[in-house]
Amino acid sequence: MEENHGKAFNFLTGEFTAPMVGLYRFGLSVIGKSDGHGYFTICVTKNGRIDRRFVDNTKVAYRLYTSVAGSWEMILFEGDRVALLMQHGTIVFQYLDTTDHVHFYGKLETEKTPFK
């Protein structure tokens, strides 16, 4: 099910674009096929640069699926972009297939005045 309240998320590019300056809360939950080595990394980018990583490095050879989950807060300026990428740079929503599950949310927690 896809929801996009406020239209800040672009499903084609996989990017959330901040509509205003503020403190934003984000969360992700990704379940995907294991590569057999138990290594699965989701990178969070801000304006095209890696800001943080979420890693599942459980080494269990017989696992069919692996998962990564987390939440965080970021101060964003109007127009800042946040996206999820696989470790190798592919947009998560383009890499995963229909048997995988992705939940990604972003919401404005507190409107902030720009500071310099």
Backbone bond lengths (Angstrom), bond angles and torsions (degrees), N, CA, C in turn:
res aa  C-N    CA-C-N  psi(-1)  N-CA   C-N-CA  omega(-1)  CA-C   N-CA-C  phi
1 M - - - 1.444 - - 1.523 108.18 -
2 E 1.297 116.63 131.73 1.453 121.65 179.42 1.518 110.24 -106.76
3 E 1.315 116.10 130.77 1.458 122.19 173.94 1.509 107.50 -126.99
4 N 1.324 116.17 146.21 1.456 119.57 -178.49 1.524 109.29 -152.31
5 H 1.330 115.32 64.98 1.459 120.23 179.61 1.525 109.19 -65.63
6 G 1.302 116.85 130.40 1.466 120.76 -180.00 1.517 113.71 83.40
7 K 1.336 117.55 -6.41 1.472 123.14 176.84 1.524 113.38 56.95
8 A 1.336 118.15 31.54 1.465 121.62 -179.86 1.528 112.16 -85.09
9 F 1.340 117.50 -11.56 1.462 121.24 -178.49 1.521 110.20 -106.18
10 N 1.342 116.12 132.04 1.457 122.07 177.78 1.528 107.75 -104.87
11 F 1.323 116.94 111.90 1.465 120.93 -177.15 1.528 112.40 -69.15
12 L 1.311 118.97 -24.77 1.466 121.27 179.13 1.524 112.38 -73.71
13 T 1.328 117.24 -40.16 1.461 120.54 -178.62 1.523 112.63 -97.47
14 G 1.344 117.28 -14.67 1.454 121.13 -177.53 1.516 113.20 74.04
15 E 1.333 117.52 21.22 1.462 121.48 -175.94 1.527 112.49 -109.35
16 F 1.327 114.50 140.23 1.456 122.57 169.00 1.527 105.69 -97.98
17 T 1.332 118.06 127.92 1.463 122.24 178.46 1.528 108.63 -113.31
18 A 1.327 115.55 122.59 1.470 120.46 -177.86 1.524 110.14 -64.87
19 P 1.321 117.70 123.77 1.458 120.32 179.53 1.529 113.34 -78.80
20 M 1.347 117.12 -16.28 1.466 121.13 -179.92 1.521 109.16 -158.72
21 V 1.314 116.67 166.24 1.459 122.23 177.62 1.525 109.28 -68.94
22 G 1.333 116.96 137.41 1.449 118.57 176.72 1.509 113.09 169.50
23 L 1.314 113.98 -179.73 1.456 122.55 174.82 1.524 107.04 -93.69
24 Y 1.323 116.33 122.29 1.459 122.31 -176.83 1.516 109.85 -113.28
25 R 1.317 115.46 143.73 1.464 121.74 173.48 1.525 107.35 -107.43
26 F 1.322 115.31 133.37 1.461 122.05 178.90 1.520 109.57 -124.73
27 G 1.308 115.27 156.60 1.450 121.11 174.43 1.513 110.04 -151.79
28 L 1.319 115.14 154.18 1.462 119.71 178.06 1.514 109.74 -145.66
29 S 1.294 114.21 150.71 1.457 123.01 173.09 1.520 105.66 -147.31
30 V 1.321 116.44 118.46 1.463 121.18 -177.58 1.523 108.39 -127.70
31 I 1.315 116.44 127.41 1.458 122.24 173.57 1.521 106.17 -120.50
32 G 1.327 115.99 121.98 1.459 120.51 -178.20 1.509 111.39 -141.37
33 K 1.304 115.50 169.89 1.454 120.70 178.47 1.523 110.05 -64.30
34 S 1.310 116.07 136.51 1.452 121.31 177.33 1.523 108.91 -71.81
35 D 1.328 115.86 147.30 1.462 119.80 177.20 1.529 111.17 -84.73
36 G 1.343 116.84 6.27 1.448 120.99 -179.38 1.518 112.96 88.62
37 H 1.323 116.50 -14.17 1.456 120.91 179.23 1.527 110.91 -107.53
38 G 1.332 117.57 -3.57 1.458 121.58 178.04 1.511 113.19 70.86
39 Y 1.333 117.65 29.28 1.463 120.80 -177.32 1.521 108.65 -121.42
40 F 1.324 116.55 120.91 1.467 120.89 -174.64 1.521 106.89 -147.37
41 T 1.321 117.75 118.78 1.462 121.48 -177.52 1.515 110.79 -126.23
42 I 1.328 115.83 131.52 1.452 122.37 172.67 1.527 106.64 -112.20
43 C 1.326 115.87 126.20 1.464 121.38 177.36 1.522 109.08 -100.61
44 V 1.317 116.62 136.63 1.465 122.36 174.27 1.520 106.12 -100.86
45 T 1.338 116.29 124.74 1.459 119.73 178.58 1.522 110.21 -110.11
46 K 1.322 114.67 147.63 1.460 122.13 172.77 1.523 106.10 -123.47
47 N 1.315 115.95 116.87 1.467 122.29 -178.48 1.527 111.75 53.32
48 G 1.346 115.76 40.19 1.457 121.01 173.94 1.521 115.92 87.53
49 R 1.325 117.97 -4.12 1.472 120.97 179.98 1.527 109.80 -113.37
50 I 1.330 116.44 140.60 1.463 119.91 -179.68 1.524 109.52 -64.78
51 D 1.326 115.37 125.81 1.457 122.80 -179.93 1.524 111.19 -101.42
52 R 1.320 116.80 -35.99 1.466 122.14 -179.86 1.517 109.46 -163.90
53 R 1.340 115.45 165.16 1.463 121.77 179.46 1.526 109.80 -130.30
54 F 1.326 114.68 147.29 1.456 122.18 171.97 1.525 106.44 -120.38
55 V 1.335 116.79 125.63 1.465 121.63 -170.58 1.519 111.04 -126.83
56 D 1.329 115.97 135.10 1.463 122.14 166.19 1.515 105.54 -113.27
57 N 1.310 117.35 109.71 1.461 120.00 -179.89 1.518 111.75 -117.15
58 T 1.336 115.65 32.08 1.458 120.50 176.61 1.513 108.74 -66.47
59 K 1.292 117.29 124.31 1.462 121.44 -176.03 1.534 110.38 -99.34
60 V 1.312 115.52 81.61 1.452 121.58 177.47 1.518 107.07 -126.54
61 A 1.303 117.33 108.90 1.463 122.43 -171.16 1.526 113.71 -63.77
62 Y 1.326 118.30 -30.70 1.458 119.55 -174.81 1.522 113.65 -87.09
63 R 1.326 118.41 -0.45 1.468 120.18 -179.89 1.521 110.23 -69.16
64 L 1.322 117.06 129.42 1.454 120.80 176.57 1.520 111.22 -83.45
65 Y 1.341 116.46 -32.62 1.455 121.24 -177.93 1.518 110.15 -127.04
66 T 1.303 115.51 156.49 1.449 122.17 175.65 1.515 107.68 -134.36
67 S 1.324 117.38 162.25 1.461 118.85 -177.09 1.521 111.19 -142.52
68 V 1.311 114.03 153.42 1.461 122.62 175.80 1.525 106.24 -137.31
69 A 1.347 116.19 137.38 1.459 119.98 178.70 1.527 109.20 -147.51
70 G 1.306 115.98 153.17 1.454 119.87 176.54 1.510 111.46 178.71
71 S 1.328 115.48 170.58 1.460 121.13 175.43 1.520 108.00 -144.60
72 W 1.332 115.85 157.80 1.456 121.22 -177.91 1.521 109.68 -162.93
73 E 1.330 115.15 167.24 1.462 121.59 175.70 1.522 109.20 -121.23
74 M 1.329 115.71 147.89 1.462 122.02 179.13 1.520 109.46 -143.77
75 I 1.322 116.44 142.21 1.462 120.16 168.80 1.517 106.61 -87.57
76 L 1.328 115.85 125.02 1.460 121.78 -179.38 1.519 110.24 -122.94
77 F 1.318 115.18 147.99 1.454 121.77 171.74 1.519 108.45 -97.09
78 E 1.309 117.28 158.61 1.459 121.36 178.81 1.528 109.27 -53.49
79 G 1.326 115.84 128.62 1.460 121.27 179.07 1.519 114.62 92.40
80 D 1.335 119.23 -10.91 1.468 120.68 175.38 1.525 108.76 -61.89
81 R 1.329 115.72 144.02 1.468 121.85 -176.59 1.529 110.43 -116.67
82 V 1.321 116.27 135.32 1.458 122.91 176.58 1.524 107.56 -123.41
83 A 1.347 116.37 133.13 1.465 120.78 -179.30 1.516 109.83 -142.77
84 L 1.324 115.48 159.61 1.458 122.94 174.70 1.523 108.55 -105.78
85 L 1.328 116.51 132.16 1.461 121.69 177.70 1.516 109.53 -128.76
86 M 1.323 115.89 151.17 1.455 119.70 168.84 1.527 107.23 -71.66
87 Q 1.316 118.07 161.57 1.463 122.17 -178.40 1.529 111.68 -52.55
88 H 1.331 116.69 -37.47 1.465 119.45 -176.93 1.530 112.87 -84.44
89 G 1.348 118.58 5.56 1.456 121.38 171.79 1.511 117.05 102.55
90 T 1.330 118.31 -6.83 1.457 120.67 179.51 1.524 109.78 -75.83
91 I 1.333 116.59 140.08 1.464 121.14 175.47 1.529 108.59 -62.20
92 V 1.320 117.09 128.37 1.461 122.24 -175.78 1.517 111.57 -51.28
93 F 1.315 117.70 -44.74 1.460 120.60 -174.82 1.527 112.30 -70.91
94 Q 1.337 118.62 -15.75 1.459 121.48 175.87 1.522 111.51 -94.40
95 Y 1.330 117.27 -24.26 1.464 122.28 -176.53 1.516 112.40 -81.55
96 L 1.322 116.13 -44.33 1.455 120.20 -174.43 1.520 111.03 -77.42
97 D 1.339 115.74 147.86 1.466 118.47 -179.58 1.526 110.57 -102.01
98 T 1.312 116.31 -170.09 1.461 120.61 -171.85 1.525 113.56 -70.55
99 T 1.333 118.67 -13.53 1.461 119.69 177.49 1.522 111.14 -89.35
100 D 1.324 117.10 -6.05 1.458 121.78 178.37 1.525 108.90 -94.90
101 H 1.330 115.60 161.61 1.456 120.48 -177.91 1.517 109.95 -130.64
102 V 1.337 116.08 130.97 1.459 121.53 179.33 1.521 108.81 -129.67
103 H 1.312 115.57 128.33 1.461 121.93 171.19 1.519 106.00 -123.07
104 F 1.315 116.21 123.86 1.464 121.94 -179.58 1.518 106.61 -139.88
105 Y 1.326 116.08 125.87 1.454 118.05 178.15 1.518 110.10 -133.57
106 G 1.301 115.13 153.20 1.455 122.59 173.71 1.515 107.63 -144.69
107 K 1.328 115.76 135.37 1.461 117.88 178.62 1.517 109.76 -148.25
108 L 1.306 115.28 151.13 1.452 122.33 178.28 1.527 108.75 -74.62
109 E 1.320 116.51 121.56 1.469 121.22 177.71 1.533 109.76 -91.58
110 T 1.339 116.84 -49.47 1.452 122.19 -176.27 1.515 109.35 -143.11
111 E 1.304 116.71 126.75 1.461 120.12 175.65 1.530 108.44 -73.67
112 K 1.313 115.96 130.35 1.468 121.07 -177.93 1.516 110.34 -116.15
113 T 1.325 116.02 152.54 1.462 121.67 172.66 1.521 107.76 -86.02
114 P 1.319 118.48 134.09 1.463 120.19 179.66 1.518 111.20 -55.52
115 F 1.314 115.82 138.27 1.457 120.43 176.97 1.520 108.87 -118.99
116 K 1.306 117.02 155.63 1.469 120.94 -178.13 1.496 110.40 -127.65
